[in-house]
Amino acid sequence: MAKNHKLVTPFLKWVGGKRQLMPSIVEHLPENIKSYKYIEPFIGGGAVLFSLQPENAIINDFNEELINVYKVIKQSPEELIADLKKHKNNPEYFYKIRSLDRSEQFKKLTAVQKASRIIYLNKTCFNGLYRVNHGGEFNSPFGYYKNPNIINAPTIKAVSEFLNTNEIEIKSGDYTEVLKRADNKCFVYLDPPYHPISESSNFTGYVRGGWNEDDQKDLKIACDGLHKRGIKFLLSNSSSEFIKGLYKGYQITIVKATRAINSNGADRGEIEEVLVKNYE
């Protein structure tokens, strides 16, 4: 088995990113995880994918802008790196680039330019918080960082190589469509928008429309479907009473996560999350 490539790491800072939870997640994965086809319907920043580096996977996210970045890194890494070099780290330029999705000009951008824009905004916006309003427009303010790592060419090249040397299918759409493709030779990791523990921690703003309790209940029904079909799944969510009650028929483990991204400083720091699984 090939050793994992150390430079294959998340290229975006993403709300609810799993980097610092990886030891707990790895502890709860099925044995011989590499023998399964890996399916992740809410890919986000991809920390679990890049940690496991499976040879065969389907990744998906409802956020088309995000999935476009994955596709561009796979198909056009050199063009992306070249475009990232054009960006400037100042507020006037930032707000000009941020406002593109409010204009007709946005439709004229190439896939590479759109991916470059998202990476640039992610690296230079306040607290790395990818957030959109109800119209689906990026609305995080400028971060005033001295030397943000906008280009990060080694990671882009390493991720591109990983996506091209393995069978990684990249999709954008409803998670239920991806789950239809799963069978008992697959392992599914689910990292949906978290149920908020408090109003100020409600971080559903990275996709237009957000998530609510009904969406969480629908996902639980989908998990029941996976279980009935003999498919192993692991799910992450907030340690709210609602989520713990929803999944009470499954194995629930409470883990500690350090959250650095939050619009409310008081909500940063160590918080409890849950890992839910349907296997020993």
VENFENFEN-V413305 format. One record per pair of residues at least 12 apart in sequence whose C-alpha atoms are under 8 Angstrom apart, sorted by sequence separation. I is the first residue (numbers start at 0). J is the second residue. D is the distance in whole Angstrom. If there is no record, write none. Layout:
<<I;J;D> <I;J;D>>
This chain:
<<256;268;8> <257;269;4> <258;270;7> <256;269;5> <257;270;6> <125;139;6> <255;269;6> <256;270;5> <124;139;6> <125;140;6> <127;142;8> <238;253;7> <255;270;6> <256;271;6> <37;53;7> <42;58;6> <124;140;6> <125;141;5> <126;142;7> <194;210;8> <255;271;5> <256;272;7> <36;53;8> <39;56;8> <40;57;8> <41;58;7> <42;59;6> <43;60;7> <124;141;4> <125;142;4> <194;211;7> <254;271;6> <255;272;6> <36;54;8> <37;55;6> <38;56;6> <39;57;6> <40;58;6> <41;59;6> <42;60;6> <123;141;6> <124;142;4> <125;143;7> <192;210;7> <194;212;7> <253;271;6> <254;272;5> <36;55;5> <37;56;4> <38;57;5> <39;58;5> <40;59;5> <41;60;5> <97;116;8> <123;142;6> <124;143;8> <253;272;6> <254;273;6> <33;53;6> <35;55;8> <36;56;6> <37;57;6> <38;58;6> <39;59;6> <40;60;6> <41;61;7> <96;116;7> <123;143;7> <253;273;5> <254;274;7> <33;54;8> <36;57;8> <123;144;7> <194;215;8> <252;273;6> <253;274;6> <43;65;8> <251;273;6> <252;274;5> <97;120;7> <251;274;6> <252;275;7> <96;120;8> <123;147;6> <251;275;5> <21;46;8> <122;147;6> <250;275;6> <251;276;7> <21;47;7> <122;148;7> <123;149;8> <219;245;7> <249;275;6> <250;276;5> <16;43;7> <93;120;7> <122;149;6> <219;246;7> <249;276;6> <250;277;6> <16;44;6> <18;46;5> <249;277;6> <250;278;8> <14;43;8> <16;45;8> <17;46;6> <18;47;7> <21;50;8> <82;111;8> <216;245;7> <246;275;7> <13;43;6> <16;46;7> <17;47;7> <82;112;7> <93;123;8> <119;149;6> <243;273;8> <13;44;5> <118;149;7> <12;44;7> <79;111;6> <83;115;6> <11;44;6> <78;111;7> <79;112;8> <82;115;6> <83;116;8> <86;119;7> <238;271;6> <10;44;7> <237;271;7> <238;272;4> <9;44;6> <79;114;7> <88;123;7> <101;136;7> <237;272;4> <238;273;5> <9;45;6> <75;111;7> <79;115;6> <83;119;7> <100;136;6> <236;272;6> <237;273;6> <8;45;8> <9;46;6> <100;137;7> <235;272;7> <236;273;5> <8;46;7> <235;273;6> <236;274;7> <71;110;7> <98;137;8> <235;274;5> <9;49;7> <71;111;6> <97;137;7> <234;274;6> <235;275;6> <8;49;5> <97;138;8> <196;237;7> <233;274;7> <234;275;5> <7;49;6> <8;50;7> <194;236;7> <195;237;7> <196;238;8> <233;275;6> <234;276;6> <7;50;8> <67;110;7> <68;111;8> <71;114;7> <187;230;8> <189;232;7> <193;236;5> <194;237;6> <196;239;6> <233;276;5> <186;230;7> <187;231;6> <188;232;6> <189;233;6> <190;234;6> <191;235;7> <192;236;8> <193;237;6> <195;239;8> <232;276;6> <233;277;7> <68;113;8> <183;228;7> <185;230;7> <186;231;5> <187;232;5> <188;233;5> <189;234;5> <190;235;5> <191;236;7> <194;239;7> <231;276;8> <232;277;6> <67;113;8> <68;114;5> <175;221;7> <182;228;7> <183;229;6> <184;230;7> <185;231;7> <186;232;6> <187;233;6> <188;234;6> <189;235;6> <190;236;7> <231;277;6> <232;278;8> <3;50;8> <67;114;6> <68;115;8> <94;141;8> <178;225;8> <182;229;8> <183;230;5> <231;278;6> <3;51;8> <93;141;7> <182;230;6> <183;231;7> <194;242;7> <3;52;7> <64;113;7> <65;114;8> <68;117;8> <181;230;7> <64;114;7> <90;141;6> <226;277;7> <65;117;8> <64;117;7> <90;143;8> <89;143;8> <88;147;8> <200;261;7> <200;262;8> <199;262;8> <200;263;7> <199;263;7> <83;149;7> <84;150;7> <200;266;7> <83;150;6> <199;266;8> <80;150;6> <135;206;7> <80;152;6> <132;204;7> <135;207;5> <131;204;6> <134;207;7> <130;204;5> <131;205;6> <133;207;6> <80;155;8> <129;204;8> <130;205;5> <131;206;7> <132;207;7> <133;208;6> <129;205;6> <130;206;8> <131;207;7> <76;155;6> <77;156;8> <76;156;6> <72;155;6> <76;159;7> <72;156;8> <73;158;7> <74;159;7> <72;158;7> <73;159;4> <72;159;5> <73;160;7> <73;162;6> <73;163;6> <70;169;7> <69;169;8> <66;169;7> <66;170;7> <66;171;6> <11;118;7> <10;118;8> <63;171;6> <12;121;7> <52;161;8> <58;167;7> <62;171;7> <63;172;8> <11;121;7> <12;122;8> <55;165;6> <56;166;6> <57;167;6> <58;168;6> <59;169;6> <60;170;7> <61;171;5> <62;172;8> <11;122;8> <54;165;5> <55;166;5> <56;167;5> <57;168;5> <58;169;5> <59;170;5> <60;171;5> <61;172;5> <53;165;8> <54;166;6> <55;167;6> <56;168;6> <57;169;6> <58;170;6> <59;171;5> <60;172;6> <61;173;6> <54;167;7> <57;170;7> <59;172;7> <60;173;8> <61;174;7> <13;127;7> <14;128;7> <60;174;7> <12;127;6> <13;128;7> <14;129;7> <59;174;7> <12;128;7> <13;129;7> <59;177;7> <57;177;8> <128;260;7> <41;174;7> <127;260;7> <128;261;8> <40;174;5> <126;260;6> <126;261;8> <40;177;6> <40;178;8> <38;177;8> <10;151;8> <38;181;8> <62;205;8> <10;154;7> <62;206;6> <10;155;7> <61;206;7> <8;154;7> <6;153;7> <7;154;6> <38;185;7> <40;187;8> <6;154;5> <36;184;6> <37;185;6> <38;186;6> <39;187;6> <40;188;8> <41;189;6> <42;190;7> <35;184;6> <36;185;4> <37;186;5> <38;187;5> <39;188;5> <40;189;6> <41;190;6> <7;157;5> <8;158;7> <35;185;5> <36;186;6> <37;187;6> <38;188;6> <39;189;6> <40;190;8> <41;191;6> <6;157;6> <7;158;5> <35;186;6> <37;188;8> <39;190;8> <6;158;8> <4;157;8> <7;161;7> <32;186;8> <14;202;7> <14;205;8> <28;233;8> <27;233;8> <23;254;7> <20;255;8> <20;256;6> <19;256;7> <19;257;7> <15;258;7> <15;260;8> <14;260;6> <29;278;8> <24;274;8> <29;279;8>>
